[in-house]
Amino acid sequence: MSWAEAWILWLLAAVPLAAALRWWLRGRLRRRHASVGAGQDHLTGSVSRPLVRLRAILLWSGLAAAVIAAAGPRWGADNSLRKHSGADILVVLDCSRSMMADDLSPNRMAAARRKALQLLDRLPQSRLAVMPFANIATLRCPFTGDHLALGGILEDCSPELFPAEMGLQGTAIGRAVQEALRYLGSARERGQAILIISDGADVDEKAVAEAGTAAKDAGIPVFGWYVADDSRKVSLMIDGKLEEMTSSRATLERLAEVTGAVSVNCTTGPDDVEFIAKELEARLAARPWEERRRTVASERYRFPLLIAIGLLAAGALLPTRRRQPPLGSET
């Protein structure tokens, strides 16, 4: 079992303390008023003390159950099987340091993440995989149609995955595409595509040429999504020096042309997402796929909440006075 807000459970300790404090205050008040005749048996004889105690138990227990419900208990697991027919799109996401430039709002990296999720919303029948790259490429998320999982993975993609001090920074698009092709495997179909989201060009023209040829031979189109605004000049602090960030879509256009795909500029509106989506739908054959999802630690707050409502309602409605005989009846 786990809890959504475990700190709320500390309030459980306050429930018996509050009950004890209320009992003490009522006793003190009763003794203070005894001198004026309050609380005498002839005045309170109709009140059932067992019922009063039962009512207090119900109300305080209901309050404790409400605290437990507010803490958000979780246990068990849910399983579901999702079946659809769509394409598999491997997103090769640039995580070089230049992606932190702010010519796109709030920066190129955030814009790239946002566009990738918008594409998945536009193509709900398709699956996406995420492969961030800089000087090397590494798979971070296999093919999935789970928007929540993809959002978390994309949020973790940043230049910090590829420390410059380890020589992992750069824009090796050619090698990233070759790594993507190895992941897609030998059973390649027209239902698969590579989508490169980047702001730069690869200076290793040999690697780019080899990647383009391999993708073309395998029938895998390589689409490009250029995330930069050439009309603005931006600078970043790199290794203690302020450097102007250059950008180029030359490599993206080259790979797209060789493999029969297209490249597009990132825009502030939905036009680029719509354009890429239509091109993917037109060029890729849909294929059936299924995905089993396992959701661990399901929310179970409803059970203590229902118990709390029942106890509080029973306590509030419980009568505490004995039923009195009708006037004039014999005792």
Secondary structure, 3 states (H helix, E strand, C coil): CEECCHHHHHHHHHHHHHHHHHHHHHHHHHHHHHHHCCCCHHHHCCECHHHHHHHHHHHHHHHHHHHHHHHCEEEEEEEEEEEEEECEEEEEEECCHHHHCCCCCCCHHHHHHHHHHHHHHHCCCCEEEEEEECCCECCCEEEECCHHHHHHHHHHCCHHHCCHHHCCCCCCHHHHHHHHHHHHCCCCCCCEEEEEEECCCCCCHHHHHHHHHHHHHHCCCEEEEECCCCCCCCEEEECCEEEECCCCCHHHHHHHHHHCCCEEECCCCCHHHHHHHHHHHHHCCCEEEEEEEEEEEEECCHHHHHHHHHHHHHHHHCCCECCCCCCCCCC
